Amino acid sequence: MNKNQQPSKQYTFRKEERLRSRKAIESLFKEGKALLVYPYRVIYLCENLPARFPVRVAFGVSKKYDKRAVKRNLIRRRMREAYRKNKHLLYDVLQKTNKGMNLFISYIAKEEATYQMMEVEMKKVIERLCDRCRETNVKKEDVSDQN
């Protein structure tokens, strides 16, 4: 695949897809909206200008979950893998609506979850985010129709 081509249903998680900018993270926490799909808490912010990759995402696991970094890193790796395998669903919706999105997904459960359970819940998160994107797109079209 050339660097100029748009990724389509490719199961990778590139550096460009990670949310790393301090400004972007601060604005996400200030202006973003939250949704809860246990065991995840998701903070998201829709943007009108999609980049090469329509979604930039960061993952977090609190020290409240476990003091040991090894356990927190295991959960973070599982979250990333579940997202990586299912992100194409969100990409399809965002590309149709010509939007971009910043996400921060944090793990809030007290107990360790299996990968299978985490993947099922990650699919639910992505479906809810797709629904929210469609809702905001429909509301904006209704407002423009009234003018």
C-alpha positions as CSV (number, residue, x, y, z in Angstrom):
1,M,0.0,0.0,0.0
2,N,1.4,3.4,-0.9
3,K,1.6,6.1,1.8
4,N,-0.9,8.3,-0.2
5,Q,-3.6,5.6,-0.3
6,Q,-6.4,5.6,2.2
7,P,-6.4,2.5,4.5
8,S,-9.4,0.4,3.9
9,K,-10.4,-2.3,6.4
10,Q,-6.7,-2.9,7.2
11,Y,-6.1,-4.3,10.6
12,T,-3.2,-2.2,11.6
13,F,-2.7,0.4,14.3
14,R,-0.2,3.0,13.1
15,K,1.5,5.7,14.9
16,E,-0.6,8.3,13.1
17,E,-3.7,6.8,14.6
18,R,-2.5,7.4,18.1
19,L,-3.6,10.4,20.0
20,R,-0.3,11.9,21.3
21,S,-0.6,15.7,21.1
22,R,-1.0,17.4,24.5
23,K,-3.2,20.1,23.0
24,A,-5.5,17.6,21.4
25,I,-5.8,15.6,24.6
26,E,-6.5,18.7,26.7
27,S,-9.2,19.9,24.3
28,L,-10.7,16.4,24.2
29,F,-11.0,16.4,28.0
30,K,-12.4,20.0,28.1
31,E,-14.8,19.9,25.2
32,G,-15.4,16.2,24.6
33,K,-18.5,14.1,25.4
34,A,-18.4,10.9,27.4
35,L,-20.1,7.6,27.2
36,L,-20.0,4.5,29.4
37,V,-20.0,1.0,28.1
38,Y,-18.8,-1.1,31.0
39,P,-15.8,-1.8,31.4
40,Y,-14.9,1.2,29.3
41,R,-15.4,4.9,29.7
42,V,-15.0,6.8,26.4
43,I,-14.4,10.5,25.9
44,Y,-14.8,11.5,22.3
45,L,-14.8,14.7,20.2
46,C,-16.0,14.9,16.6
47,E,-14.2,17.2,14.2
48,N,-15.2,18.3,10.8
49,L,-11.8,18.0,9.2
50,P,-10.8,14.4,8.8
51,A,-7.1,13.7,8.6
52,R,-5.6,10.8,6.7
53,F,-6.8,8.6,9.5
54,P,-10.3,9.7,10.6
55,V,-9.8,8.5,14.2
56,R,-7.0,9.2,16.7
57,V,-7.2,7.2,19.9
58,A,-5.4,6.9,23.2
59,F,-5.9,4.2,25.9
60,G,-5.6,4.4,29.6
61,V,-5.8,2.2,32.7
62,S,-5.8,3.8,36.1
63,K,-3.5,2.9,39.0
64,K,-6.8,2.2,40.9
65,Y,-7.2,-0.9,38.8
66,D,-3.8,-2.3,39.8
67,K,-0.6,-0.8,41.2
68,R,1.5,-3.0,39.0
69,A,2.3,-1.6,35.6
70,V,2.6,-5.1,34.2
71,K,-1.2,-5.7,34.8
72,R,-2.1,-2.3,33.5
73,N,-0.1,-2.8,30.4
74,L,-1.7,-6.2,29.8
75,I,-5.2,-4.6,29.9
76,R,-4.0,-1.7,27.6
77,R,-2.6,-4.2,25.1
78,R,-5.9,-6.1,25.1
79,M,-7.9,-2.8,24.6
80,R,-5.7,-1.8,21.7
81,E,-6.0,-5.2,20.0
82,A,-9.8,-5.2,20.4
83,Y,-10.0,-1.7,18.9
84,R,-7.6,-2.6,16.1
85,K,-9.7,-5.6,15.0
86,N,-13.0,-3.6,15.0
87,K,-12.1,0.0,14.1
88,H,-13.0,-0.4,10.4
89,L,-16.7,-0.2,11.5
90,L,-16.1,3.3,12.8
91,Y,-13.9,4.3,9.9
92,D,-16.6,3.4,7.4
93,V,-19.2,5.7,9.1
94,L,-16.7,8.6,9.6
95,Q,-15.6,8.5,6.0
96,K,-19.2,8.6,4.8
97,T,-20.0,11.6,7.0
98,N,-16.7,13.3,6.2
99,K,-15.8,13.6,9.9
100,G,-12.9,12.9,12.2
101,M,-12.8,11.9,15.8
102,N,-10.5,11.9,18.8
103,L,-11.0,9.2,21.4
104,F,-9.7,8.4,24.9
105,I,-10.8,5.0,26.1
106,S,-10.2,4.2,29.7
107,Y,-10.7,0.9,31.5
108,I,-12.8,1.4,34.7
109,A,-13.5,-2.2,35.9
110,K,-12.0,-3.4,39.2
111,E,-11.4,-6.9,38.0
112,E,-9.4,-8.3,35.1
113,A,-11.5,-9.1,32.1
114,T,-10.9,-11.8,29.4
115,Y,-9.9,-10.7,26.0
116,Q,-13.1,-12.1,24.5
117,M,-15.3,-10.0,26.9
118,M,-13.2,-6.9,26.2
119,E,-13.6,-7.4,22.4
120,V,-17.4,-7.8,22.7
121,E,-17.6,-4.6,24.7
122,M,-15.3,-2.8,22.4
123,K,-17.7,-3.6,19.5
124,K,-20.5,-2.1,21.6
125,V,-18.4,1.0,22.1
126,I,-17.7,1.4,18.4
127,E,-21.4,0.8,17.5
128,R,-22.4,3.5,20.0
129,L,-19.9,5.9,18.6
130,C,-21.2,5.2,15.1
131,D,-24.7,6.0,16.3
132,R,-23.6,9.3,17.9
133,C,-21.8,10.3,14.7
134,R,-24.9,9.6,12.6
135,E,-27.1,11.5,15.1
136,T,-24.9,14.6,15.0
137,N,-24.8,14.5,11.2
138,V,-28.6,14.2,10.9
139,K,-29.1,17.1,13.4
140,K,-26.7,19.4,11.4
141,E,-28.5,18.5,8.1
142,D,-31.9,19.4,9.7
143,V,-30.5,22.8,10.9
144,S,-29.1,23.6,7.4
145,D,-32.5,22.6,5.8
146,Q,-34.4,25.0,8.0
147,N,-32.2,28.0,6.9
